[in-house]
Amino acid sequence: MSDTRQELSDPVASANQLTPVRAGAATQPDKVPPRVLRRMLALDDFEAPARRYIPRPIFGYISGGAETNASMRGNRAAFDDLAFVPKTLVDVSARTQKTVLFGRTYDAPFGIAPMGGTAMAAYQGDPVLARAAAQANIPMILSGASLTPLERIAETGRTAWFQAYLPGETGPITGLVERVARAGFDTLCLTVDVAVGANRENNVRSGFHTPLRPSLRLAWDGITRPRWLMGMLARTLLLHGMPHFENMGPRVPLLTGTGVRGWRVRDQLSWNHVEMMRRLWKGRLILKGILAKEDARIARESGVDGIIVSNHGGRQLDGAIAPLRVLPGIVAEAGAMTVMLDSGIRRGTDVLKALALGAQFVFVGRPFLYAAAIAGEAGVRHAINLLRDEVDRDMALLGITTLAGMRPERLMNARAKDWLL
């Protein structure tokens, strides 16, 4: 990350500035960070203040999974089931976490996952995430369910990719591929685990609907979060007008009594459409939502450049296997195709466990959105620094100088009864 400090327009974040980061090493702060961030010592710490800031229905939409949240719990359990075997007395002073992905060198092995509707929680959420990612030289994936035109993010974030939700129809697929190409994106990510909408009972219980439906309950939820009401919603309406879902189907306002977001029918999307996209799209094509090793093989044979092993952060099929558990089998089928992973990563140790099992890169979602909500761009930068510092520290304690040193033999089953030698 550059040492240049930047004034921020966000009123929460602009009172102070984050500290610079020395390239290739852990953060060495030279002044106290913004007050709201002083207690943020890890990614999980952003959730509680975000819960207090964001209205209950919107926070429930962001934080929740599907049905019983079994997949969300399973994602974390998969990481907890693995323990490290560190090596000692290794000179790790020259360690680096720089990562080459699709021919480009990034400053960390993680990026920001696509998240729909970020502008409901954080003021100018998508541009904030895109700018912070570009400054940190990591990728940010713009969600097709975003409230910011993809063209704006292509201009704002030089490291941004675009993620699409598409129906199995030639017209919408062709139109979106052409639009993404015109905007200047070089990487297009198709999410493939959303044939139908998930059963998100938590949304019903919290009163959430997308687009938002005007109601007394929604009004009350906004009034009881005055900082969000004035600092996010009122400020957005005053300076930018009503946000719209811009990149998925008909343009629909965020707040409407009748509008429907996106395409209703996606259950006809198939491998034939992936192959059509491969013919149309000249940039890098990625599939997100792969859990079966057979699908990884078909993706490779279809000319896909990379896959993201993912269960949608536990937000689609409840009970779907944790990506980390199927990662080794998928890597074995992938050949030269790039394999990435998301869902459940919260610590530097999680990042390194995924890399040890064969992932070449990982993506993190919710914590970065919480950071954007409570402290704008400064919050996202702070969250990125925290995770990058953890990776740096963990590498030193593991006795590795490059991420290539993360091999399967650096892990053991923490639950096994016969682990004692």
N, C-alpha and C positions, 0 to 999 in steps of 0.2 A: 504494500500500500504506500502511496506517496506520503511524504512528510508534510505536504502542503495542507494547511488547515482551511476549512471552508465555512463561510458564514451560512447559516441555515435559515430558511424562511419559516420553519415550523416553530411556533411560539414556545412549545414545551422544550424543544431541543436547543433553541438559539441562545438561551441564557448562558450556556457555557459551550465548550468545544471538547471533542474527544482528543486524546493524546495521539501523537504520531507513532508509527510502528517502524522499527528497524528491520529492513528486509532480511529474511532468512533467519530470524530469531524471534524469540518470544517477545511480547509487548513489554516495553519498559516505559511506563507512564512518567511524564515529567510535570503533570499537574492533575488536580482532582477532576474526574469526569463530571458531567452534568448530574445534578442532585438526584434526579429520578433514576439514574443508572448506578448510583454508588452501591446499591445493595444487589445489583445484578452480577452475580459471580459465576453463573452457569446458565445455559439456555433454559433450563426448567424454571429459573427465577423470574422469567418474563411473564409467565402465565397468570400468576395471582394479581399483579397490578393491571394486566390487560382485562382480566375478569371484572375488576372494579370499574374500569374505564368504558368498556364496550357494553352497549345494551344487551340484556339477557338473551333475546332471540338470536342476535347476530353472533354473540360469543358462543352460544350453543351450536350454531351451524358450523362455526370454525373448529371448535374443540371436539365435537362429537364424532362418533363413527356410525356404524349401522347396527340396528337391532340391539344385541346385548353387549356390543363393544368387544367381543371375544377376539377379533383380529387385532384390534389396537393393543390389547393386553398381550397377545401372543407375539406381537412385534418386539415388545420390550423383553419378554421372557427369553426370546431367542438369543439376544445379546448377553443376557445374564447367565445363560447356560455355558458360556465360553470363558475360559480363563487364559491369561498370558503365561508364557514361559520366557522371561527376560534373560538376556545375557549381560554379563558385567565386565568391567575393565576393558571397555571398548572406547576408543577415542571418538566421541560423537560431536566434537566441537564444530565440525563442518557440515552438520546435518542440514538437509533442505527438504521441504515438502512440495517443491515445484513439480507439476504434473503435466505431461504432454497428453492431450486429448484431441483426436482428429487433427493432428499436426500443429495444434496451438498450445503454447505453454501457459498454464495458469499458475497462480501463486499459492494455491491450496488444492487439495484433492476433493473439495466439496463445492456445491453450488446451491442456488436457491430454487426449490421445486416450484412448479406451477400451482397457483392457488387462485380460485375464482372469487370474484367479488371482494378483493382486498380493499377497494375504495369504500366499502361499507364500514370497515373497521378503522382504517388509517387514512388520514388526509393525504390525497394524491398517492395512495398506496403503491400502485404499480410503478410510477416514475421514481418514487423514493427507493424501492427495492432495486430498480434497474440502475440508478445512479450509484448506489452503495456497492452493488456488485461490480460495476465497471471500475470504480475507484479501487476496489480490492483485487481486481483482475481475476474474478471468478464468474462463471456463467449464471445468469438468471433466466428462467424459463417463464415467459409470459403465458398465462392461461387463456385459452379461447373463451372462457367464461368471465373475462375481465371487463371492467367498466372503462377502460382506456383504449382508444383506437390503437391497433397494432402499429400503425405508421408512426405514431408519436414515440412509442417505446423503441422502435428501430432507430430513431434519431437520438433518443435519450441515452440508451444503454448500448455501448459498443460491444458488450459481451452477451447481449440478450439472444435467446432462441425463442421460437414460437411453438406453442402446443395447441393442437386442434382437437375438437370434438366434431365428428362428421357423421352424417347419415350414409347409408349405402346407396347413394344416388350420384350419378355422374355429374350433373349440373352443379350442385353445391361443392363437390370435391374439386372440380376444375376451377370454379370461381375463386375458391379460397386459396388454392395453390398459386394461382396467378397473382392474387392480391399480395400474398406473403412474399412472392418473388419480387414484385414491384417495390415493396417496402424496403427491400434490401437485406432481409434475413438470409443467413447462409445455412441455418439448421432448422428443420421442421420436425416436430415431434407429434405423432398421432397417438392419442390415448385409446387403448383397445379393450379396456375392461368395463365399458359403460354401455353394454347392449341395451339395458333398461336402467331406469333410475333406481337407486338403492332404497331400501326400506329404512329411512332415517326417522325412527320414531321420536328421537330427541327433538327434531325440528318441530313436530306437531306439538309436543309437550311444552316447548318453549315459545310457541307462537310464531315460529319463523316460516316465511314463504318467500320464494324467489320467482319473480320480482317481489319486493315488499308490498304488502297489501295495507292500505290505510285503515287504521282501526284505533279505537280508544286504548286498547292494550298496547299497541305499538307506540302511540303518543305518550302513554304513561312511562313506558320503558325508556323512551328518549328523555323525557323530562327528569327522570330520576338519575340520569347520567348527564348532568349539565356540562361537564367538560367536553364530552363527546358531542353533545347537542350543539354547542357553540363553536368548539374548536375543529370539529370535523364536518358535521352536516350543514350548519348555517354558513360556515366559511366556504364550503364547497358550492352551495347554492348561490351565494352572493358573488363569488369570484368566477365560477365556471358554469353555473346553471345546473339543471338536473342531469345527473349521470345517466348514461345509457349502457346497456349491454351491447357492445360494439362489434364483436368479432365472431358471433355464432348465430347464424340465422337472422331473422328480422331484427332491426334495431328497436329495442324495447327499453323504456325508461325504468330506472331503479324502483321508483314508487308508482304503482299503477293498480287500478282495481280490476283490470281485465287482461293485461298483456301476459304473454307466455314466453319465457326465455328459451331461446335455442330451438333445435329441431326436436319434435316430440318423438319421432321414430328413428331409432338407431339400430334396431335389431336385425337389419339386413346387411350391415357392414361385414365384409368377408375378406379373405385373402386376395380375391380377385380385385378388390378395390385398392388394397395395398400395392399390388403389382401395377395397377393403373397409376397410382400416385408416384411409384418409382419411375414410370415412363415420363410423367409430366414434370416431376421435380428434379432439378439439376443439382441441387445442393445436397447436404447430408440429411438422410431420412432415418428417424429414430421411432421405434415403437415403445410405448410406455404401458406397463400393465402385464408383462409376461411373467408367468409363474410355472408353466409347464415346459420341460426341456424339449418336448416335441415341437412346441411353438417356436422355441429359439432356433431349432433346426430349420423350420419352414421359413422363418424370417431371414435366416442366412441365405437360403436357397432362392429367396425372392429378391435378393439384392439390397436388403436393408443394411444400413451402415452401423447401426447400434441399437441396443435394446436397454430399457430400464426395467429391471426386475422389481416389481412393485405390487402391493395389494391395495393401492390407492390410499395408503395411510389408514387402512381399516375402515374405509368409508363406502365400500361397495358390497361385496359378498361377505357377510359375517361368518367367521370360521375359516376364511381362506388362509392358507398356510403363510407363515411369515416368510418374506423374501429371503432372509438370511439362510433359512433352512434348505431352500432349494437351489441356492446360488451355486454350489460346487457342481451339481449335475448340469445346470444350464451352461456354465462356463465350459464344461467338457463338450457340449454340443455346438458352442458358438463359433469355434474355429478362430478365424482372424477378425470376426465381428466384435466390435466394442461392447462390453457388458458393464452397465452401471446399475445402481441400486438406490431405492429410497424406501421410506416407511419405518418410522420409529427411531431414527438416529437422533441422539441428543447429546452425545459426548464425543470427545476426541477418541476415546477408547472404542466407541462404536464404529467410528470411521475406519480405524485401523483393523478391527476385526473383519469388517466387510472386505477391505483390501486383501487381507490375508487369505480369504476364501475365494479370491479371484476377481472381485469387482475392480474396475479400473478407475471408478469415480463414484461419488455418492451425492445425493441431493437431500436437503433438509427443508421442511416447509413451515409448519405452524410457529415455531419460536421466532423466526424472522418476521412474521406478520405481527406477532405480539409486540416485538421490539419496535416495529414501525408505528404501531398504534400508540404506544406510550411515549415514544421519544423521537419519532420521525426518522430522518436519515441518520442522525447521530446514534439512535438506538440500534439501527441495523448494523452500522459500522461497529458498534460496541459488541453486538452479538457475533459478528464475523470474527472480530479480534479474539473473543473468548474461545471460540471453537478452534481457531487457528493456533492460539497459544496452547490449548490442551493437546493438540496433535504434536506440536513441537516438543512439549514437555514429555509426552508419552513416548515419542521416538527416542529421546535421550535415555529414558528409564528402561526402555526395551533393548537398548544397545544397537540401534540402527541409524544409519546416516542418510539413507534414501528410502523412499516408500517401496522400492523393489525388495527391500529386506523383509517386508511383511509377507511371510510364507506360511502355509498351513501348519508347519512344524512349530511355529511360535504360539500355537493355540492348543489347549486341551479341553476336554469336556469337564466342566466344573461340577457336574452332577454325578460323574462316574464314581462307583464305589471302589474301583481298583486302581485309582490314580497314584497311590503311594508306590514308589519304586523300591 
